[in-house]
């Protein structure tokens, strides 16, 4: 479902240490650390600045291969001094076999280790929960871009809308809005990037970068960006790789 998720952090060294500690307990190893970003497969972080502020109030669920991995992640995280946000246990309100544990990163975002019978395949981020000011408005935005981004609405209630792809999900949830998260969704042709951007702009949503190549990332990277109703950056990208 996700091509990548990027958060901005107030202290890159501290946040890198947090995610390295807890994700390693899930068997998730760092895949890149360079001048701009630190990455663990499809999850990355970068230093915030005046133009690009810190990501706040985001919930990220990371794939755990087993319940034992969930337990170990929480144990290692709490023993390292990170803040508990929910001890290991079942959460049948999400699904019958759902088992998770929660920690807070240095900026107060909720990082979960989760195991269940329909875990995301092909990435380390199982799901996101994004707090929004107006669930109906956010649902309308994501329904507008859904046909281009390859996901669809599964759960619809006044306080939560859940969108799912072939694997993985994200939910928009009523609350004090999440700020400054970047979600990128993959496609395999440039025309879909263009239709995504055009559909959003024609519907009155805010442009954050028109369709074009961005060789700063790699040769062939073709993406476009729009802002959701709460100002989060949503991208569709074609990597143009064989």
Backbone torsions as a table, in degrees:
resi	resn	phi	psi	omega
1	UNK	NA	-51.4	-177.8
2	UNK	-92.5	137.4	165.9
3	UNK	-80.2	-48.1	172.5
4	UNK	-162.9	155.2	173.9
5	UNK	-120.7	130.6	179.7
6	UNK	-126.1	132.4	173.1
7	UNK	-115.5	154.2	174.8
8	UNK	-108.4	138.2	-169.7
9	UNK	-125.1	153.5	-178.1
10	UNK	-77.6	-28.2	-178.5
11	UNK	-140.5	99.7	-173.3
12	UNK	-60.8	-41.2	-178.7
13	UNK	-62.1	-43.7	-179.4
14	UNK	-66.8	-43.1	-179.6
15	UNK	-69.8	-38.1	177.2
16	UNK	-61.7	-40.7	178.5
17	UNK	-63.9	-42.5	178.5
18	UNK	-59.4	-54.9	-175.2
19	UNK	-68.6	-34.2	176.4
20	UNK	-63.2	-41.2	-179.3
21	UNK	-64.4	-52.2	-172.7
22	UNK	-78.1	-35.1	-178.4
23	UNK	-74.1	-32.4	176.5
24	UNK	-61.3	-32.9	177.5
25	UNK	-65.6	-19.7	177.9
26	UNK	-97.2	4.9	-177.6
27	UNK	80.7	16.5	-179.0
28	UNK	-101.8	113.1	-176.9
29	UNK	-99.1	150.8	175.6
30	UNK	-60.8	132.8	-179.5
31	UNK	-105.6	-16.4	178.9
32	UNK	-162.9	141.2	169.3
33	UNK	-144.8	108.8	-177.6
34	UNK	-132.2	-166.3	-175.8
35	UNK	-60.7	-38.3	-174.8
36	UNK	-93.9	-40.5	-169.7
37	UNK	-139.9	154.8	164.6
38	UNK	-116.0	133.9	-172.8
39	UNK	-129.8	144.0	168.1
40	UNK	-124.9	88.5	-177.0
41	UNK	58.9	-111.2	-175.6
42	UNK	-97.7	13.8	175.2
43	UNK	-118.7	133.5	-178.9
44	UNK	-144.5	160.8	175.5
45	UNK	-136.1	156.2	178.7
46	UNK	-148.0	160.9	-177.5
47	UNK	-72.0	132.4	174.2
48	UNK	-73.6	159.1	173.9
49	UNK	-149.2	-172.5	-175.8
50	UNK	-63.2	-34.9	-179.4
51	UNK	-80.4	-30.1	-177.0
52	UNK	-127.4	90.0	-173.2
53	UNK	-71.4	175.7	-176.0
54	UNK	-67.1	140.6	171.8
55	UNK	-72.4	131.3	-178.8
56	UNK	-130.3	149.5	169.7
57	UNK	59.3	36.2	174.8
58	UNK	-99.2	144.6	170.9
59	UNK	-115.6	125.8	178.1
60	UNK	-121.4	126.2	174.8
61	UNK	-101.4	123.5	-178.8
62	UNK	-102.6	143.0	-178.0
63	UNK	-65.1	124.8	174.2
64	UNK	-113.8	128.8	-176.5
65	UNK	-65.5	-21.1	-178.1
66	UNK	-157.7	169.2	173.8
67	UNK	-64.7	-33.6	178.3
68	UNK	-62.6	-36.2	176.8
69	UNK	-65.3	-38.1	176.7
70	UNK	-60.1	-48.6	-179.9
71	UNK	-58.8	-45.0	-176.6
72	UNK	-67.4	-40.0	178.2
73	UNK	-59.5	-47.1	-179.3
74	UNK	-65.9	-41.2	-179.8
75	UNK	-62.9	-49.1	-179.0
76	UNK	-63.0	-41.7	-179.4
77	UNK	-64.7	-46.1	-179.2
78	UNK	-69.0	-37.4	178.4
79	UNK	-66.9	-26.1	176.8
80	UNK	-80.1	-2.5	176.9
81	UNK	96.6	6.3	179.1
82	UNK	-80.8	154.5	-170.7
83	UNK	-78.7	129.5	175.5
84	UNK	-69.4	138.4	174.7
85	UNK	-129.7	15.8	-179.9
86	UNK	147.9	113.8	-175.7
87	UNK	-69.7	160.7	179.4
88	UNK	-57.2	137.1	178.3
89	UNK	174.1	171.5	177.5
90	UNK	-76.5	148.8	174.6
91	UNK	-132.3	75.5	-174.4
92	UNK	-65.8	-10.9	176.3
93	UNK	-67.2	-20.7	178.4
94	UNK	-92.3	-48.6	168.9
95	UNK	-166.1	161.5	-170.0
96	UNK	-56.6	-38.2	-174.7
97	UNK	-104.6	19.3	-175.9
98	UNK	-74.1	129.2	-179.6
99	UNK	-137.6	122.6	-175.6
100	UNK	-148.2	166.3	173.8
101	UNK	-146.5	151.0	-167.4
102	UNK	-130.9	139.4	173.9
103	UNK	-132.2	157.1	174.8
104	UNK	-101.2	132.0	176.7
105	UNK	-77.0	175.2	-175.5
106	UNK	-59.3	-21.5	178.3
107	UNK	-100.2	8.6	175.1
108	UNK	88.0	5.9	174.4
109	UNK	-75.2	148.4	-177.2
110	UNK	-91.3	121.1	177.6
111	UNK	-111.9	122.6	-176.4
112	UNK	-114.1	139.9	164.4
113	UNK	-97.8	125.5	-172.7
114	UNK	-135.9	140.5	174.3
115	UNK	-132.0	131.8	175.2
116	UNK	-159.6	178.5	-171.7
117	UNK	-80.4	-1.8	179.8
118	UNK	-131.4	43.4	-178.1
119	UNK	-60.4	149.5	173.3
120	UNK	-55.6	137.1	174.4
121	UNK	-107.6	142.3	174.5
122	UNK	83.5	16.9	177.7
123	UNK	-170.6	170.0	-177.5
124	UNK	-97.7	-16.5	178.5
125	UNK	-92.3	112.6	177.9
126	UNK	-77.4	-43.7	-177.3
127	UNK	-160.7	161.6	172.1
128	UNK	-124.9	147.5	164.5
129	UNK	-120.0	125.9	-178.1
130	UNK	-117.7	120.0	176.9
131	UNK	-75.2	138.2	-175.9
132	UNK	-136.0	155.2	-179.3
133	UNK	-74.9	-30.7	-174.8
134	UNK	-144.3	104.5	-176.4
135	UNK	-60.7	-42.5	-178.2
136	UNK	-62.3	-41.5	179.6
137	UNK	-66.9	-42.3	179.0
138	UNK	-67.4	-39.8	177.5
139	UNK	-59.9	-42.5	-179.9
140	UNK	-62.2	-40.8	178.0
141	UNK	-61.6	-50.9	-175.4
142	UNK	-71.0	-28.4	172.5
143	UNK	-66.6	-33.3	178.6
144	UNK	-65.8	-40.8	-177.0
145	UNK	-91.2	-11.9	-174.5
146	UNK	-54.6	-45.5	-177.9
147	UNK	-61.7	-26.7	-179.6
148	UNK	-86.9	-30.0	-173.9
149	UNK	-95.3	-7.5	172.6
150	UNK	83.2	28.9	174.4
151	UNK	-133.6	168.9	-179.5
152	UNK	-145.6	163.0	-179.0
153	UNK	-76.0	127.9	176.6
154	UNK	-111.8	-48.0	-177.4
155	UNK	-114.7	133.9	-177.9
156	UNK	-139.5	111.3	176.0
157	UNK	-141.3	166.4	-177.2
158	UNK	-58.7	-27.9	-176.6
159	UNK	-109.7	2.9	-179.9
160	UNK	-162.1	134.3	171.3
161	UNK	-125.6	128.2	-178.5
162	UNK	-112.4	132.9	176.8
163	UNK	-114.3	138.4	-177.7
164	UNK	-128.5	148.6	172.3
165	UNK	-110.3	-160.9	176.7
166	UNK	-62.1	-27.7	177.9
167	UNK	-157.0	124.3	-178.6
168	UNK	100.9	167.7	-177.2
169	UNK	-157.2	163.7	165.6
170	UNK	-142.9	151.6	-179.6
171	UNK	-125.6	142.5	168.9
172	UNK	-104.0	128.0	-167.5
173	UNK	-129.6	138.7	-179.9
174	UNK	-62.0	135.5	178.2
175	UNK	160.4	-176.6	173.9
176	UNK	-63.2	123.6	-166.6
177	UNK	-60.6	141.6	165.3
178	UNK	-62.6	144.0	-177.9
179	UNK	-123.9	135.8	164.3
180	UNK	63.6	42.9	170.9
181	UNK	-99.6	150.4	177.7
182	UNK	-118.2	122.1	176.4
183	UNK	-116.6	127.1	177.0
184	UNK	-118.6	135.7	179.3
185	UNK	-116.3	143.1	-174.2
186	UNK	-90.1	152.3	167.2
187	UNK	-144.1	167.9	-176.4
188	UNK	-114.2	17.3	173.1
189	UNK	-151.8	149.9	-177.5
190	UNK	-66.6	-31.8	-177.7
191	UNK	-62.6	-34.5	178.5
192	UNK	-69.8	-37.0	173.7
193	UNK	-57.4	-44.4	-178.1
194	UNK	-67.9	-41.1	-179.4
195	UNK	-68.9	-35.0	174.4
196	UNK	-58.5	-50.9	-177.9
197	UNK	-64.8	-44.0	-179.0
198	UNK	-63.0	-43.7	-179.1
199	UNK	-62.6	-40.8	-179.6
200	UNK	-68.5	-44.4	-178.6
201	UNK	-67.1	-40.8	178.8
202	UNK	-64.2	-26.7	177.7
203	UNK	-83.9	-1.1	175.5
204	UNK	96.9	7.9	179.0
205	UNK	-83.2	161.7	-169.6
206	UNK	-85.7	129.7	175.5
207	UNK	-69.9	139.5	173.0
208	UNK	-130.6	15.7	179.3
209	UNK	150.0	111.2	-175.6
210	UNK	-71.8	166.0	-179.8
211	UNK	-62.2	127.2	174.3
212	UNK	-173.2	168.3	174.7
213	UNK	-73.8	145.8	178.1
214	UNK	-130.7	81.0	-175.3
215	UNK	-67.3	-9.4	175.4
216	UNK	-59.6	-27.2	179.6
217	UNK	-89.4	-52.8	171.1
218	UNK	-173.1	162.4	178.7
219	UNK	-60.4	130.2	177.9
220	UNK	93.2	-8.1	-179.4
221	UNK	-65.9	117.4	-176.5
222	UNK	-126.1	113.4	-173.9
223	UNK	-141.6	165.4	174.6
224	UNK	-145.0	153.0	-171.6
225	UNK	-133.1	138.7	170.5
226	UNK	-135.9	160.0	179.6
227	UNK	-101.8	135.2	175.3
228	UNK	-76.8	175.4	-174.7
229	UNK	-59.1	-21.6	178.2
230	UNK	-99.5	6.9	175.1
231	UNK	89.6	8.4	176.0
232	UNK	-77.4	147.2	-172.0
233	UNK	-91.4	118.7	-177.6
234	UNK	-115.1	128.3	-174.2
235	UNK	-123.2	145.8	163.3
236	UNK	-116.0	133.8	-174.3
237	UNK	-137.6	138.5	169.2
238	UNK	-114.9	121.2	-177.6
239	UNK	-81.4	-11.5	-179.5
240	UNK	50.8	45.2	176.5
241	UNK	-106.2	144.9	179.7
242	UNK	-60.5	NA	NA
